Amino acid sequence: MRMMVNWNGRITPLEEACLPVFDHAYLYGDGLFEGIRIYNRNIFKLDPHLQRLYDGIRHLDIQGMIGYDELKQRVLETAEASGAQNAYIRLSVSRGTGIGLNPENIDQTPNVMIAITRLALYPPEMYETGLRVVTVSTRVMTPDSLDPRIKSIGRYVSNIQAKIEANRRGAGEGLMLNAQGYVAEATGDNLFIVKDGVLRTPHPSCGILKGITRATAIEIAQERGIPVVEDWLTLHDVYSADEAFLTGTAAEIIPMVELDHRPIGTGKPGEITEQIIAEFRQRVCEVGVRIGAGVR
Ligand SMILES: Cc1ncc(COP(=O)(O)O)c(C=O)c1O
């Protein structure tokens, strides 16, 4: 596979790509992004990712964005140009180009970047043994400031702070709470717990990104007859859970076996967790938008 970048419709190898220094996302974090995976030449859940992106574009009032089908076509063409079988797609949109906060004073033509690359979030052995997680002091943003449901670039400064804290404390991941102290999500993943055979996950109103992998885990559980509850959870719910796992496009699905030095359940990946992971791994290779098939 060759790492390729599509910058505003022009495809080049990664090393040749460059962007304007006054890009508004570079200057102020004023933009949105998506991370998407290609498995076996299928782009997994491409439409839900693009729909979430366009929801964010409406929310942030980014003007003049290219149409949905054109964007989808660019993603497919760039993936095709890279020859990727399995890869990670980073899609970023910024409001435009120009210095100064005021959008009225800049060229409000969105810059659209699609990169076909690779990303591994955690070492492979952690998918077998499970992640040790700590609760971090950085809280998720409140929705009256910047709604965590928007995958905005600027928002990730706090997630990076949370990740640094988890790293310094020797943990595989950091769990972030919301301003009221309820459990929200990890720095780049959603959280699930299992208690008495029921799958529980923070409700979208708790301050989470409504993850597409999260939706897939919910789908798989419901198909298997496992009850799923979206709720407001406290740390007590996680400490006393039978099993836990994290979900995300970059992370995929990974067991979580410890929080704040307390083992979760047996301290090993749980049975329901493993069933969901197995089904997820099968599903990602079978479904998705086929590269080379054009926009449907
Ligand atoms: C903060 C945060 N939460 C959750 C997720 C998982 O979302 P998805 O499954 O759509 O990748 C991500 C990853 O994009 C994320 O950055």
The ligand as an ORCA input file, in Angstrom:
! r2SCAN-3c Opt
* xyz 0 1
  C     -13.515     10.673     21.802
  C     -13.923      9.501     20.990
  N     -14.903      8.705     21.444
  C     -15.317      7.626     20.744
  C     -14.735      7.299     19.543
  C     -15.227      6.102     18.775
  O     -15.964      6.504     17.656
  P     -16.009      5.624     16.329
  O     -16.405      4.264     16.745
  O     -17.031      6.292     15.480
  O     -14.658      5.669     15.739
  C     -13.706      8.090     19.032
  C     -13.073      7.768     17.757
  O     -13.316      8.335     16.774
  C     -13.309      9.233     19.759
  O     -12.351     10.029     19.309
*
